[in-house]
Amino acid sequence: MVKNEFPNSTKSDTRNFFIVLVIVVSILLLTPVSITFYANSSSQNTPAAASSNTTFSVGWGYSTITDVNPYNNPGLAQSWIFSYIYDTLAKFSANQTQLLPDLAQSWNIYPNNHTAIFHLNPAAKWSDGQPVTSQDVNYSYYLAAQPFSFIYPYVSMITSIDTPDNYTVIFHYTGVLFEEVAITNIFIVPYHIWKNVNPATYGVFSNATTFVGSGPFLLTNYVPNSYVKLVRNPNYFIPSRIPHIETLYMQLFSSVQAEVSAYQSGEIDATGGFLLPTEVNQFKNSTNSILIIPKNPIYMYYLAFNTNPNGTGNPALLNTDFREGLAHAIDYNALINITQGGNAENMQTMFPSWDPSLDPNLGPISYNVTLANQLLNASGFQIGSNGYRQFPNGTTIKLTLLAVTGIPALVSAANVIATNYWSAVHVEATAQPIEVASMINDIWPNFQQDIDFWDWPMGLAPYDLSSPLFLGLFISSQVPTFDDSGYSNSTYDALYNQMVNASTFAEMTNISYELQKSLYYQLPYLPLYYPYSSQVYSNKWTNISTDYPGGPFGGVDWRTFLTIEPVNSTTSHPQSNNTLLYAGVAVVVVLAAVAGGLYYNKRRKKN
């Protein structure tokens, strides 16, 4: 938990700032560490203004946006919007190996001493003209650490934050994950606005005129579950990232088919998220569309079994042998071919095969009907006279498998699982299509469902090392809001805490293996497969990079709408050149000089 008092503790005086620097420098002079300084990308030339009335519309099927609060809304579509209206301290490059400036124009990270100092860009402004300050950063990290926040795992390693002046933020943390996850995943919100609202439920604005952001786009209109409208921020503080287009719409559709129909009619210019297999084949030979199939998918399709003992789901699901029997009854490869046209990767582990965080000793669960029946028998639920398994009192076990209506591939797969596979091991199950909002109401807070079939966006592996934090979904504190299985295990909680605070990546990895084993054998989740994130866009547009995991419209690439422009555009847009500079020794010398000068002045006053 971030340890802060708000708002007063963010206003330390200059003396305290130098005291902190003296302490840091003293440690550094005794401990050799590497110090990295990043060039300020805002020094780039401002690109020419976009041609007038350039509007780009991207669709998103089956998703909902009920609010645009970056702390309580975990959907990928929402996060993508956040990345354009708010800023983070830094951003990852396309290959996830380099941090690029965002609100922070430079920083120094001292891993041996678990300290990081960030220097904010003084040119950064909120859309109401107020400067972006360290108080905004401090408060945003404080909100991220609250119980209502789904991004708590990304900041749980932070022990305290110092803000000695308006443009300096000093983090103190434990473990080795800070640089991987805490810098790039926390959107900074304006303290002077958010201090007056309930941040757990705040929808950001009641009408378009009240929104205050700092990003390259500004939010100007928003209709829940319908569309979001953004306009270019001409005063964005990093000129090289001012968007080339003037207006951006994200339009929401009830299904992928509705999204594709809108694309074909010209209502939208690109499809976000991912296409279904039938749509992929439809666009393979298109002459006016560009089809993208990223190599590494970023979504996981899974079954969540209701394991919450206080819920009202079918009690048979509380039995681990019963859940494992259901898992071995599914023919995963056949399921992928039937419902995805083969456009997915088989998996029954928390991470796909190409993720460096995957425990190599775990593998896909076997399709084995004989073993499935043995496990189901061992669970104590025998086959009754009607051919289905029953409770000891003779009542037939009846399971309902919920699947989101907006993703027909899920509904189709749910029907195959219930009708073809589970019935073959004498378990009566019914697939029930359901709207997202209704599914949410069934699950939280009372866990009334049996099994839900859904998807989760994952990390950007194999590039980054943040995947283990996804394991934080299953800690007990996440049950009331984000874990749809209701899984709670004190041993697991303790292990997760050890992983977050691990002092080396090797230690963190080994603990993550133990956590993966717990989930693999206890089966609150049954991961099924990773669908490929196929997308399509009109060839009337250009300057679209395809090198980011998940593709340009997969909901992850923060650059897509900054560079995109019509093919007939003749304006010149200089590209960002974020050059990495190494000036560790110089920084230490400067800080040491400051420390020495303060010490000398202090002695003079005493004498």
Secondary structure, 3 states (H helix, E strand, C coil): CCECCCCHHHCCCHHHHHHHHHHHHHHHHHCCCCCCEECCHHHCCCCCCCCCCCEEEEEEECCCCCCCCCCCCCCHHHHHHHHHHCECCEEECCCCCCEEECCEEEEEEEHHHCEEEEEECCCCECCCCCECCHHHHHHHHHHHCCCCCCCHHHHCCEEEEEEEECCEEEEEECCCCHHHHHCCCCCECCHHHHCCCCCCCCCCCCCHHHCCCCCCEEEEEEECCCEEEEEECCCCCCHHHCCCCCEEEEEEECCHHHHHHHHHCCCCCEEECCCCHHHHHHHCCCCCEEEECCCCCCEEEEEEECCCCCCCCCHHHHCHHHHHHHHHCCCHHHHHHHHHCCCEEECCCCCCCCCCCCCCCCCCCCCCHHHHHHHHHHCCCCECCCCCEECCCCCECEEEEEEECCCHHHHHHHHHHHHHHHHHHCCEEEEEEECHHHHHHHHCCCCCCCEEEEEEECCCCCCCCCHHHHHHHHCHHHCCCCCCCCCCCHHHHHHHHHHHCCCCHHHHHHHHHHHHHHHHHHCCEEEEEEECCCEEEECCEECCCCCCCCCCCCCCCCCHHHHCEECCCCCCCCCCCCCEECCHHHHHHHHHHHHHHHHHHHHHHHC
